[in-house]
Amino acid sequence: MDRLVYKYNFAKHVPVDDIEDSLMIAALAAEALHGRAAVKMDAYFCLDKKNRTCVVDAGTSIGCDIARILSTFVTRGYGESSFKVERAQEHYRNRGQLCVTGAAM
């Protein structure tokens, strides 16, 4: 079974700590929209600081909102060329690679 994800690659001029902060604020904003329980159940994402990449599970409306908010924050802060994002299908059994869930926030 496949799932839709957004895969981000961030430019070197974007501080990785700022990416992490933006991701956490995006998850918090999604919580404001959908409620804490929904985010705990349906938000899955992972930031790989070393490789400057992030994956957001977009299989739910919550994940899509997190991806949209993250994209807006990074674009506003660092410009259009600060990251590349692609929609991709990943095999569901790799879900463990999404290392943070809403429950961990």
C-alpha positions in Angstrom: 0.0 0.0 0.0 1.3 3.4 -1.0 0.9 6.8 0.7 1.3 10.3 -0.6 4.2 12.3 1.0 5.8 15.7 0.3 9.6 15.5 0.2 11.5 18.7 0.9 15.1 19.5 0.1 16.4 22.7 1.7 19.1 25.0 0.3 22.3 25.4 2.3 21.6 29.1 3.2 18.5 28.1 5.2 19.6 27.3 8.9 18.5 23.8 9.7 17.4 24.9 13.2 15.0 27.4 11.5 13.6 24.6 9.4 13.0 22.6 12.5 11.3 25.5 14.2 9.1 26.2 11.2 8.1 22.5 11.1 7.1 22.6 14.8 5.2 25.8 14.3 3.4 24.4 11.3 2.3 21.4 13.3 1.1 23.7 16.1 -0.9 25.8 13.5 -2.4 22.5 12.2 -3.4 21.8 15.8 -5.2 25.1 16.0 -7.1 24.3 12.9 -7.9 20.6 13.5 -7.6 20.1 17.3 -4.9 18.4 19.4 -6.4 14.9 19.2 -6.6 14.9 15.4 -3.0 16.1 15.1 -1.9 13.4 17.5 -3.6 10.7 15.5 -2.9 11.9 11.9 0.3 14.0 11.7 3.5 12.2 10.6 6.6 14.0 9.5 10.4 13.7 9.7 13.3 16.2 9.5 16.7 14.9 8.6 19.0 17.7 9.8 22.2 16.2 8.4 20.8 15.8 4.9 18.6 19.0 5.1 15.5 17.0 4.0 12.0 16.7 5.4 9.2 14.3 4.6 5.6 15.1 5.5 2.9 12.5 5.2 0.2 14.1 3.1 -2.3 11.3 3.3 -4.6 13.3 5.6 -5.8 16.9 5.4 -3.7 17.6 8.5 -0.5 16.5 6.8 -1.4 18.6 3.8 -2.0 21.6 6.0 1.4 21.1 7.7 3.1 20.9 4.3 1.3 24.1 3.1 2.2 26.0 6.3 5.8 24.9 6.3 6.2 25.9 2.6 4.8 29.3 3.3 7.0 29.9 6.4 10.2 28.9 4.6 9.3 30.8 1.4 8.5 34.0 3.3 11.6 33.7 5.5 14.2 32.6 2.9 12.7 33.0 -0.6 11.3 31.0 -3.4 14.6 29.2 -4.1 15.2 28.2 -0.5 13.7 24.7 -1.0 12.4 22.2 -3.5 9.4 20.1 -2.8 7.9 17.1 -4.6 4.9 14.9 -4.2 5.8 11.3 -4.1 4.4 7.9 -3.3 6.1 5.9 -0.6 5.4 2.4 0.4 3.3 2.3 3.6 5.7 -0.1 5.3 8.3 2.7 5.4 6.0 4.7 7.7 8.4 4.1 10.5 10.8 6.4 8.7 8.5 9.3 9.5 10.0 9.8 12.9 7.7 12.3 14.5 4.0 12.1 15.0 1.6 14.5 16.5 1.6 12.5 19.6 5.3 13.3 20.1 4.7 17.1 20.0 
